[in-house]
């Protein structure tokens, strides 16, 4: 969320930067709604001051005047609540601003290649996709999942279920033991304030799974990513400066409607309504966001390097970044059956954008300041499994287990 005072004072500059994010900021509409809201606030404050002055007088004739003023205040409050809602609809829908190093562009065509790592294997036999590899003994079972839940779900069986668990444990151990993240086991259901804090609401409500509770005072949602709960661990908090940075990691199921993705990646487990992800979140001083982003990116890359999976790193353009991000790197793993790289992680700095929405601050020499927040996949489990299966397949359909993963797979050499 943006500082309203800064927004008012730099409207043209903000308009240009929002255009870089593919958002048309209507200055006239903003000014109109902002002026109405400020006018109502001023009227209410004047009446409250007048009422306070009358209350200090012992003149009984002022009682009627005070009552009339109270009625007028109530009326104005109702009008101001409506005007505030109208203004908030604009403010809450405005994305974060891209940093100066972010390439400007409307979509992925303007993304910037950063580097490649790892050697792509030359297979001497006809490659199988992860779907074909999973067909044996129905270890990747879509037929059953459709009967249970519908499309975009999957049932993993036997050694494939073990592989999923092994990958999760391997990643958690790496991030906790090697990179000193604090492991968290968070709730999977959160309230709307928490979803607002990280930017999922109100703009992306159509992509969320809402849970219906009887007599609930607040709406509840299944988390679309552990970023939501991990980042909100510091909501409405004033942290000590020496407690920063805070680094959290969690493995959770993630739930997404995938609104707008109809017809995309319908085959296999690339795009699911429910999937596991190991998520990294950092809470830092704002001026350390970029150095922390490099660190987080390295943590995510290390997983692929240890598993010897080829990958590339891409810096996303202003039009391809997520709503809350100011800079994002995507890591894309090599998928042999498709002969292309596929996103397996996004690592983003959000600056103070989410902190303003959450009310998360730290004590600095200049008073209380908003913290900086970062998040990244470390990694998406389903897509990591696809990359591992396909890059380590043999002609007979068996899968070689990477050395670093064997202790998590009961020392199996292959499955």
C-alpha positions as CSV (number, residue, x, y, z in Angstrom):
1,X,0.0,0.0,0.0
2,X,1.2,3.5,-0.8
3,X,1.7,6.5,1.5
4,X,-1.4,8.6,0.8
5,X,0.4,11.9,1.4
6,X,3.2,11.0,-1.1
7,X,0.6,9.8,-3.6
8,X,-1.2,13.2,-3.4
9,X,2.0,15.2,-3.8
10,X,3.4,13.2,-6.8
11,X,0.3,12.2,-8.8
12,X,1.9,12.5,-12.3
13,X,5.0,10.5,-11.3
14,X,2.9,7.8,-9.7
15,X,0.6,7.7,-12.8
16,X,3.7,7.0,-15.0
17,X,5.0,4.3,-12.7
18,X,1.6,2.6,-12.5
19,X,1.5,2.6,-16.2
20,X,4.7,0.6,-16.1
21,X,2.7,-1.9,-14.0
22,X,-0.1,-2.0,-16.7
23,X,-2.4,0.0,-14.4
24,X,-4.2,3.1,-15.6
25,X,-4.4,5.5,-12.6
26,X,-7.2,8.0,-13.1
27,X,-5.9,11.1,-11.4
28,X,-9.2,13.0,-11.8
29,X,-11.2,10.2,-10.2
30,X,-8.8,9.9,-7.4
31,X,-8.7,13.7,-6.7
32,X,-12.5,13.9,-6.8
33,X,-13.0,11.0,-4.3
34,X,-10.1,12.2,-2.1
35,X,-11.5,15.8,-2.0
36,X,-15.0,14.6,-1.0
37,X,-13.5,12.4,1.7
38,X,-11.2,15.1,3.1
39,X,-14.0,17.6,3.2
40,X,-16.3,15.2,5.2
41,X,-13.4,14.5,7.6
42,X,-12.9,18.3,8.1
43,X,-16.6,18.9,8.7
44,X,-16.8,16.1,11.2
45,X,-13.7,17.4,13.1
46,X,-15.1,20.9,13.3
47,X,-18.4,19.7,14.6
48,X,-16.6,17.5,17.2
49,X,-14.6,20.5,18.3
50,X,-17.7,22.6,18.6
51,X,-19.5,19.9,20.6
52,X,-16.5,19.6,22.9
53,X,-16.5,23.4,23.5
54,X,-20.3,23.3,24.3
55,X,-19.8,20.4,26.8
56,X,-17.4,22.6,28.9
57,X,-20.2,25.1,29.4
58,X,-22.7,24.6,32.2
59,X,-25.4,26.5,30.3
60,X,-28.4,24.1,30.0
61,X,-29.5,25.8,26.8
62,X,-26.5,24.2,25.1
63,X,-27.9,20.7,25.6
64,X,-30.2,21.0,22.6
65,X,-27.4,22.4,20.5
66,X,-25.1,19.6,21.5
67,X,-27.7,17.0,20.7
68,X,-28.3,18.5,17.2
69,X,-24.5,18.5,16.5
70,X,-24.3,14.8,17.6
71,X,-27.0,14.0,15.1
72,X,-25.1,15.9,12.4
73,X,-21.9,14.1,13.3
74,X,-23.6,10.7,13.0
75,X,-24.9,11.7,9.5
76,X,-21.5,12.9,8.3
77,X,-19.8,9.8,9.7
78,X,-22.1,7.6,7.6
79,X,-21.3,9.7,4.5
80,X,-17.6,9.6,5.3
81,X,-17.6,5.8,5.7
82,X,-19.0,5.5,2.2
83,X,-16.5,8.1,0.8
84,X,-13.6,6.3,2.5
85,X,-14.7,3.0,1.0
86,X,-14.8,4.6,-2.5
87,X,-11.3,6.1,-2.0
88,X,-9.9,2.8,-0.6
89,X,-11.1,0.9,-3.6
90,X,-8.7,3.0,-5.6
91,X,-5.8,2.9,-3.2
92,X,-6.0,-0.8,-2.4
93,X,-6.0,-1.8,-6.1
94,X,-2.7,0.1,-6.9
95,X,0.3,-2.2,-7.2
96,X,3.8,-1.7,-5.8
97,X,6.2,0.4,-7.9
98,X,9.0,-1.3,-9.8
99,X,12.6,-0.4,-8.7
100,X,14.8,1.4,-11.2
101,X,16.8,-1.8,-12.1
102,X,13.6,-3.6,-13.2
103,X,13.1,-3.8,-17.0
104,X,10.1,-1.8,-18.2
105,X,7.6,-3.8,-20.3
106,X,4.0,-5.0,-20.5
107,X,4.7,-8.8,-20.1
108,X,7.2,-11.6,-20.1
109,X,8.6,-10.5,-23.5
110,X,10.5,-7.8,-21.6
111,X,11.9,-10.1,-19.0
112,X,15.7,-10.0,-18.7
113,X,17.8,-13.2,-18.8
114,X,20.3,-13.3,-16.0
115,X,22.1,-16.7,-16.2
116,X,21.9,-20.4,-16.7
117,X,23.3,-23.2,-14.5
118,X,23.8,-26.9,-15.1
119,X,24.2,-29.1,-18.1
120,X,21.2,-30.4,-20.1
121,X,21.5,-34.2,-20.5
122,X,21.5,-35.8,-23.9
123,X,19.2,-38.9,-23.6
124,X,19.9,-41.8,-26.0
125,X,16.2,-43.0,-25.8
126,X,12.8,-41.5,-26.3
127,X,12.0,-39.4,-23.3
128,X,8.8,-39.8,-21.3
129,X,6.9,-36.9,-19.7
130,X,6.2,-37.0,-15.9
131,X,2.7,-38.1,-16.8
132,X,4.0,-41.1,-18.7
133,X,6.5,-42.0,-16.0
134,X,3.7,-41.9,-13.5
135,X,1.3,-44.1,-15.5
136,X,3.2,-47.2,-14.4
137,X,1.2,-48.7,-11.5
138,X,-0.8,-45.4,-11.5
139,X,1.7,-43.8,-9.1
140,X,0.5,-40.4,-10.5
141,X,-3.3,-41.1,-10.5
142,X,-5.5,-38.5,-12.1
143,X,-8.5,-40.8,-12.6
144,X,-9.0,-41.3,-8.9
145,X,-8.4,-37.7,-8.1
146,X,-11.1,-36.7,-10.6
147,X,-13.6,-39.0,-8.8
148,X,-12.5,-37.5,-5.5
149,X,-12.2,-33.8,-6.2
150,X,-12.4,-33.0,-9.9
151,X,-9.8,-31.7,-12.3
152,X,-6.5,-30.1,-11.3
153,X,-6.0,-32.5,-8.4
154,X,-3.8,-35.5,-8.1
155,X,-3.2,-38.7,-6.0
156,X,0.4,-39.7,-5.6
157,X,1.1,-43.3,-4.5
158,X,3.8,-45.4,-3.1
159,X,7.4,-44.3,-4.0
160,X,6.1,-41.2,-5.7
161,X,4.3,-40.1,-2.5
162,X,7.6,-40.9,-0.6
163,X,9.5,-38.7,-3.2
164,X,7.2,-35.8,-2.5
165,X,7.8,-36.1,1.2
166,X,11.5,-36.6,0.7
167,X,11.8,-33.4,-1.4
168,X,9.9,-31.4,1.3
169,X,12.1,-32.7,4.1
170,X,15.3,-32.2,2.1
171,X,14.4,-28.6,1.3
172,X,13.3,-27.8,4.9
173,X,16.6,-29.3,6.3
174,X,18.7,-27.3,3.8
175,X,17.0,-24.0,4.5
176,X,16.9,-24.5,8.3
177,X,20.4,-26.1,8.8
178,X,22.4,-24.4,6.0
179,X,20.7,-21.0,5.7
180,X,19.3,-20.6,9.2
181,X,15.7,-20.0,8.5
182,X,13.3,-20.6,11.4
183,X,10.8,-23.4,10.5
184,X,7.1,-22.6,11.1
185,X,4.1,-24.8,11.0
186,X,1.3,-22.3,10.3
187,X,-2.5,-22.4,10.1
188,X,-3.8,-23.1,6.6
189,X,-6.9,-21.0,7.1
190,X,-6.6,-17.2,7.6
191,X,-8.9,-14.2,8.0
192,X,-9.5,-11.5,5.4
193,X,-7.3,-9.0,7.2
194,X,-4.3,-11.4,6.8
195,X,-5.1,-11.9,3.1
196,X,-5.3,-8.1,2.7
197,X,-2.0,-7.7,4.4
198,X,0.0,-9.5,1.7
199,X,-2.1,-8.2,-1.2
200,X,-4.3,-11.2,-2.0
201,X,-7.4,-9.1,-1.2
202,X,-9.3,-7.3,-2.5
203,X,-7.8,-7.4,-6.0
204,X,-7.3,-11.2,-6.4
205,X,-10.4,-12.4,-4.5
206,X,-11.6,-14.5,-7.5
207,X,-8.5,-16.7,-7.2
208,X,-9.0,-17.6,-3.5
209,X,-10.9,-20.5,-1.9
210,X,-13.2,-19.0,0.7
211,X,-14.3,-21.2,3.7
212,X,-17.9,-20.8,4.9
213,X,-18.4,-20.8,8.6
214,X,-21.7,-20.4,10.4
215,X,-22.0,-17.2,12.5
216,X,-18.4,-16.2,11.7
217,X,-17.7,-12.5,12.2
218,X,-14.9,-12.6,9.6
219,X,-14.5,-14.2,6.3
220,X,-11.9,-17.1,6.2
221,X,-9.8,-18.3,3.3
222,X,-7.5,-21.3,2.5
223,X,-4.0,-20.0,2.0
224,X,-2.8,-19.6,-1.6
225,X,0.8,-19.7,-0.3
226,X,2.6,-19.8,3.0
227,X,3.8,-16.3,2.2
228,X,0.5,-15.1,3.5
229,X,0.9,-16.5,7.0
230,X,4.6,-16.2,7.4
231,X,4.7,-12.5,6.4
232,X,1.7,-11.7,8.7
233,X,3.6,-13.2,11.7
234,X,4.8,-9.6,12.2
235,X,1.5,-7.8,11.5
236,X,0.5,-5.0,13.9
237,X,3.9,-5.4,15.6
238,X,6.8,-3.0,16.4
239,X,10.0,-5.0,16.3
240,X,13.3,-4.3,17.9
241,X,15.9,-3.4,15.3
242,X,18.4,-5.9,16.6
243,X,15.8,-8.7,16.1
244,X,16.1,-8.2,12.3
245,X,16.5,-9.9,9.9
246,X,13.8,-12.5,10.6
247,X,13.8,-15.5,8.3
248,X,10.9,-18.0,8.2
249,X,10.4,-21.2,6.2
250,X,7.3,-23.4,6.0
251,X,6.1,-26.3,3.9
252,X,2.3,-26.2,3.3
253,X,-0.3,-27.1,0.9
254,X,-1.4,-24.1,-1.2
255,X,-4.9,-23.7,-2.6
256,X,-5.7,-21.6,-5.7
257,X,-8.7,-21.5,-8.1
258,X,-6.3,-20.6,-10.9
259,X,-8.8,-18.1,-12.2
260,X,-8.0,-17.0,-15.7
261,X,-5.9,-20.1,-16.4
262,X,-8.6,-22.0,-18.2
263,X,-7.1,-24.3,-20.8
264,X,-3.5,-23.7,-19.6
265,X,-1.3,-26.6,-18.5
266,X,-4.3,-29.0,-18.1
267,X,-2.2,-32.1,-18.5
268,X,-0.1,-33.3,-15.6
269,X,0.7,-31.6,-12.3
270,X,2.1,-28.3,-13.6
271,X,-0.9,-26.2,-12.5
272,X,-3.1,-27.6,-9.7
273,X,-5.8,-26.3,-7.3
274,X,-3.8,-27.9,-4.4
275,X,-0.1,-28.2,-4.3
276,X,2.8,-28.3,-1.8
277,X,5.4,-25.5,-1.7
278,X,8.3,-24.7,0.6
279,X,8.1,-21.0,1.2
280,X,10.8,-18.5,2.3
281,X,10.0,-15.2,3.9
282,X,12.3,-12.5,5.2
283,X,11.6,-9.5,7.4
284,X,14.4,-6.9,7.2
285,X,15.3,-3.2,7.4
286,X,14.0,-1.6,4.2
287,X,17.5,-0.6,3.0
288,X,18.6,-4.2,3.1
289,X,15.8,-5.6,0.8
290,X,18.0,-6.0,-2.3
291,X,20.9,-7.7,-0.6
292,X,18.4,-10.0,1.1
293,X,16.7,-10.7,-2.2
294,X,20.1,-11.9,-3.6
295,X,20.6,-14.1,-0.5
296,X,17.1,-15.6,-0.9
297,X,17.7,-16.3,-4.6
298,X,20.9,-18.1,-3.7
299,X,19.0,-20.2,-1.2
300,X,16.5,-21.3,-3.8
301,X,19.1,-22.0,-6.4
302,X,21.1,-24.1,-4.1
303,X,18.3,-26.7,-3.9
304,X,18.5,-27.2,-7.7
305,X,22.2,-27.2,-7.7
306,X,22.3,-30.0,-5.0
307,X,19.8,-32.0,-7.0
308,X,21.8,-31.3,-10.2
309,X,18.8,-30.0,-12.1
310,X,19.6,-27.5,-14.9
311,X,17.9,-24.1,-14.4
312,X,18.0,-20.5,-15.5
313,X,17.3,-17.2,-13.7
314,X,15.1,-14.4,-15.2
315,X,14.6,-10.8,-13.9
316,X,10.9,-10.1,-14.4
317,X,9.7,-6.9,-16.2
318,X,7.5,-4.3,-14.6
319,X,4.4,-5.8,-16.3
320,X,5.1,-9.4,-15.4
321,X,5.7,-9.0,-11.6
322,X,3.3,-9.8,-8.9
323,X,1.0,-7.1,-7.4
324,X,3.0,-6.6,-4.2
325,X,6.5,-6.9,-5.7
326,X,9.1,-4.2,-6.4
327,X,11.6,-6.6,-8.0
328,X,11.2,-10.3,-8.8
329,X,13.6,-13.0,-10.0
330,X,12.1,-16.2,-11.4
331,X,14.0,-19.5,-11.4
332,X,13.1,-21.8,-14.2
333,X,13.9,-25.6,-14.1
334,X,14.7,-27.5,-17.3
335,X,11.8,-29.9,-18.3
336,X,13.1,-32.4,-20.9
337,X,9.8,-33.6,-22.3
338,X,8.8,-30.0,-23.1
339,X,12.3,-28.9,-24.1
340,X,12.0,-25.7,-22.2
341,X,12.5,-24.1,-18.8
342,X,9.5,-23.8,-16.5
343,X,9.1,-21.5,-13.5
344,X,9.8,-23.3,-10.2
345,X,10.4,-20.3,-7.9
346,X,9.7,-16.6,-7.7
347,X,11.8,-14.6,-5.3
348,X,10.4,-11.1,-4.7
349,X,11.3,-8.0,-2.7
350,X,8.1,-6.1,-1.7
351,X,9.9,-3.2,0.1
352,X,7.5,-1.6,2.6
353,X,4.4,-2.2,0.5
354,X,3.1,-5.1,2.5
355,X,4.2,-3.7,5.8
356,X,2.0,-0.7,5.3
357,X,-1.0,-3.0,4.8
358,X,-0.1,-5.1,7.8
359,X,1.0,-2.3,10.2
360,X,4.4,-4.0,10.7
361,X,7.2,-1.7,12.0
362,X,10.6,-1.7,13.7
363,X,12.3,0.8,16.1
364,X,14.9,2.8,14.3
365,X,17.0,5.9,15.1
366,X,14.4,8.0,13.3
367,X,11.4,6.5,15.2
368,X,9.2,3.6,14.2
369,X,9.6,2.7,10.5
370,X,7.9,0.1,8.3
371,X,9.8,-3.1,7.8
372,X,10.8,-4.5,4.4
373,X,9.3,-7.9,3.4
374,X,10.5,-10.5,0.9
375,X,9.2,-13.9,-0.1
376,X,10.3,-16.7,-2.4
377,X,9.5,-20.3,-3.3
378,X,12.2,-22.6,-2.0
379,X,10.8,-24.5,-4.0
380,X,7.4,-25.5,-5.5
381,X,7.3,-29.2,-4.8
382,X,5.1,-30.5,-7.7
383,X,7.2,-28.7,-10.3
384,X,10.4,-29.8,-8.6
385,X,9.2,-33.4,-8.7
386,X,8.4,-33.1,-12.5
387,X,12.0,-31.7,-13.1
388,X,13.5,-34.5,-11.0
389,X,11.5,-37.3,-12.6
390,X,12.2,-36.2,-16.1
391,X,15.9,-35.3,-15.7
392,X,16.7,-38.5,-13.9
393,X,14.7,-41.1,-16.0
394,X,16.1,-44.3,-17.5
395,X,15.0,-46.1,-20.6
396,X,13.0,-48.6,-18.6
397,X,11.0,-45.9,-16.9
398,X,12.8,-46.0,-13.6
399,X,14.1,-42.9,-11.9
400,X,17.6,-42.4,-10.5
401,X,17.6,-40.9,-7.0
402,X,20.1,-38.0,-6.6
403,X,22.7,-38.6,-3.9
404,X,21.6,-35.8,-1.6
405,X,18.0,-37.3,-1.6
406,X,18.8,-40.9,-0.9
407,X,18.8,-40.7,2.9
408,X,15.3,-39.2,2.6
409,X,14.3,-42.1,0.3
410,X,15.3,-45.0,2.6
411,X,18.6,-45.2,0.7
412,X,16.9,-46.3,-2.5
413,X,19.1,-46.0,-5.6
414,X,16.1,-45.7,-8.0
415,X,12.3,-46.0,-8.1
